[in-house]
Amino acid sequence: MGDEDAGPVASSTPMAFWNRKPRPVEYPKPSLTADMVLLAPGHDGGGPRVLLIRRGADPFKGKWALPGGFAEPGETIDDTAARELFEETGVTEHRSQQIGVYSEPGRDPRGWVVSVGFVAAVDEPPVAVAADDAEDAVWAPVADVAAGRYPLAFDHVDVLADGLAHPAAPAGAAGYADRVRAVGWAPAAAPPARPVASQRTVGASRPCGRNGCRHLVTGAGRCAAGHVPT
């Protein structure tokens, strides 16, 4: 009799093993936010302006910031950016583009918070009215931000600088990017050792490449594993 006639081979593995349900693995999870860089040309050919809100709650109560906030269940991060912009300023803008992911430890004193940055540009700045948890909303000259006249909360100087350098920004905006970044983070969110400007990326992400790492590098200048890319 050939082996093909021997019938099925009994398994020593209990049936309960095959029927078991996989257990969900509990990993630490960050909170997710979106921040919007909304830009407009300056008056009479002047430098660009950016829409800022004055925070009405801690952390950084009274400091200026980009419109943004926490993602809610059931919405995309793009929806989060549009919703927070409208809730805090009354401005509706649907032509935004993602510019990077910001995840450096210490960027938010509330804990592990990762933010997705967005940029959009308008030909004429719409009227902005502060609402929700914003005390004020202004179209601030980017030159004044670069001069330290509008101290920004969190790591929003980095988000703004990446937005200014993005192709979607108004003409001439890129010339302010390094000056804005040089202002530095808000004191309560001082980062650990930061990569130099030449190691940062704007716009599309790319693989890290260090020691074969394939994590993507984004606007924060490091990959998800914390490497500075090669």
C-alpha positions as a printed Julia matrix, in Angstrom:
230×3 Matrix{Float64}:
   0.0    0.0    0.0
   1.44   3.41  -0.94
   1.8    6.33   1.41
  -0.94   8.13  -0.49
  -3.44   5.65   0.91
  -2.42   6.07   4.54
  -5.06   8.74   5.19
  -4.65  12.03   7.07
  -1.97  12.23   9.74
  -3.33  13.05  13.16
  -2.0   16.27  14.68
  -0.73  16.32  18.23
  -1.69  20.02  18.54
  -4.91  20.49  20.54
  -7.81  21.88  18.51
  -8.16  24.67  21.08
  -4.8   26.03  19.9
  -6.07  26.52  16.34
  -9.41  27.96  17.46
  -7.96  30.44  19.93
  -8.58  34.14  19.38
  -5.52  36.36  19.11
  -4.97  38.55  22.11
  -4.69  42.26  21.43
  -1.17  43.46  22.15
  -1.07  46.54  24.34
   1.61  48.95  23.18
   2.1   52.46  24.57
   0.27  54.89  22.32
   0.89  58.61  21.74
  -1.81  61.22  21.48
  -2.26  62.55  17.93
  -2.69  66.2   16.98
  -2.7   68.35  13.84
  -1.21  71.84  13.4
  -2.02  74.18  10.52
   0.33  76.67   8.86
  -2.03  79.01   6.96
  -0.11  81.65   5.0
  -1.06  84.76   3.04
   0.93  87.37   1.08
   1.81  90.59   2.88
   0.28  94.0    2.28
   1.6   95.92  -0.74
   4.17  93.27  -1.6
   5.41  92.91   1.97
   6.54  89.65   3.54
   4.12  86.77   4.14
   1.75  86.55   7.06
   0.73  83.52   9.09
  -2.48  82.9   11.02
  -1.75  82.51  14.75
  -3.91  82.02  17.81
  -3.17  83.05  21.38
  -3.64  80.05  23.63
  -6.29  80.39  26.29
  -5.31  77.35  28.33
  -2.23  75.63  29.68
   0.26  74.59  28.62
   1.64  77.85  27.2
  -1.4   79.89  28.2
  -1.03  83.34  26.64
   1.56  82.2   24.1
   1.02  82.29  20.36
   0.59  79.05  18.43
  -0.51  77.6   15.14
  -4.18  76.6   15.03
  -4.52  72.92  15.85
  -5.53  70.32  18.36
  -6.22  66.68  19.16
  -7.68  64.17  16.72
 -11.08  62.74  17.56
 -12.25  59.16  16.96
 -13.66  58.57  13.5
 -11.89  61.4   11.68
  -8.82  61.51   9.48
  -5.9   63.69  10.53
  -6.7   65.94   7.55
 -10.2   66.38   8.98
  -8.66  67.19  12.36
  -6.59  69.99  10.86
  -9.58  71.53   9.07
 -11.87  71.18  12.11
  -9.42  72.74  14.57
  -8.69  75.61  12.18
 -12.4   76.37  11.94
 -13.13  75.91  15.65
 -10.31  78.21  16.77
 -10.44  80.9   14.06
 -13.68  80.52  12.06
 -11.59  80.07   8.89
 -12.45  77.3    6.42
  -9.6   76.0    4.26
  -9.62  72.68   2.41
  -6.51  72.93   0.2
  -3.94  72.02   2.83
  -1.05  69.6    2.33
   0.82  67.56   4.91
   4.35  68.82   5.56
   5.69  66.44   8.17
   5.29  64.49  11.4
   6.65  66.01  14.63
   7.45  63.52  17.36
  10.61  64.57  19.17
  10.46  63.76  22.89
   9.71  66.83  24.98
   7.84  68.73  22.28
   4.71  68.83  24.46
   4.88  69.08  28.27
   1.63  67.12  28.56
   3.36  63.92  27.52
   3.83  61.82  24.41
   2.1   63.84  21.7
   2.78  63.4   17.99
   1.6   66.06  15.57
   1.05  66.12  11.81
   1.79  69.5   10.25
  -0.17  71.0    7.37
   0.35  74.03   5.14
  -2.03  76.02   2.96
  -1.91  79.43   1.32
  -4.66  81.93   0.54
  -4.54  84.9   -1.82
  -6.43  87.14   0.59
  -6.45  86.5    4.36
 -10.0   85.83   5.56
 -11.29  87.43   8.73
 -10.28  85.32  11.72
 -12.28  85.35  14.96
 -10.9   83.57  18.01
 -13.13  80.89  19.5
 -13.0   77.59  21.38
  -9.8   77.61  23.5
  -8.16  80.5   21.6
  -8.1   83.94  23.21
  -7.12  85.82  20.06
  -6.43  85.2   16.38
  -4.19  87.39  14.21
  -2.5   87.44  10.82
   1.05  88.0   12.04
   3.88  89.13   9.76
   6.31  86.22   9.5
   9.16  88.74   9.85
   7.82  89.6   13.31
   7.73  85.92  14.26
  11.36  85.61  13.13
  12.21  88.63  15.28
  10.72  86.98  18.39
   7.71  89.29  18.66
   5.3   86.35  18.61
   6.8   83.63  20.87
   5.37  80.33  19.66
   4.31  77.43  21.87
   5.56  73.85  21.61
   7.84  73.23  18.61
   5.73  75.4   16.33
   8.75  77.32  15.08
   9.82  74.08  13.38
   6.36  73.42  11.96
   6.11  77.0   10.69
   9.61  76.91   9.22
   8.81  73.71   7.32
   5.58  75.28   6.07
   7.43  78.37   4.84
   9.89  76.18   2.93
   7.12  74.13   1.32
   6.28  74.67  -2.38
   2.7   75.56  -1.43
   3.87  78.66   0.5
   3.61  82.13  -1.06
   6.49  83.47  -3.11
   9.39  84.59  -0.95
   8.24  82.69   2.14
  11.13  80.22   2.02
  13.58  83.01   2.76
  12.16  83.3    6.27
  12.34  79.58   7.17
  15.82  79.5    8.72
  15.22  82.77  10.6
  12.01  81.42  12.13
  13.66  78.13  13.09
  16.51  79.99  14.77
  14.07  81.48  17.29
  14.02  78.06  18.99
  11.46  76.1   20.93
   9.39  77.55  23.73
  11.25  77.19  27.08
   8.8   74.68  28.53
   9.38  72.39  25.58
  13.15  72.54  25.16
  14.15  69.51  23.06
  17.05  67.14  23.49
  19.96  67.42  21.07
  18.47  68.56  17.78
  19.72  67.72  14.29
  21.38  70.48  12.28
  19.33  72.14   9.58
  21.0   70.16   6.8
  19.72  66.93   8.34
  16.1   68.02   8.35
  13.66  67.13   5.6
  10.66  69.07   4.34
   7.73  67.66   2.42
   7.93  64.04   1.29
   9.35  61.51   3.75
  12.29  59.27   2.85
  13.81  56.1    4.34
  16.34  56.63   7.12
  19.04  54.33   5.72
  21.2   54.22   8.86
  22.34  50.63   9.47
  19.64  49.43   7.08
  16.82  51.2    8.96
  13.72  51.62   6.79
  11.71  53.94   9.05
  10.66  57.15   7.32
  12.27  60.49   8.09
   9.89  63.44   8.25
   9.91  67.1    9.19
  11.31  66.39  12.65
  14.63  65.34  11.09
  14.78  61.85  12.63
  13.13  58.55  11.83
  10.63  56.81  14.1
  13.46  54.83  15.66
  15.22  58.05  16.66
  18.1   57.81  14.18
  19.63  60.77  12.38
  19.48  59.66   8.73
  22.53  58.94   6.6
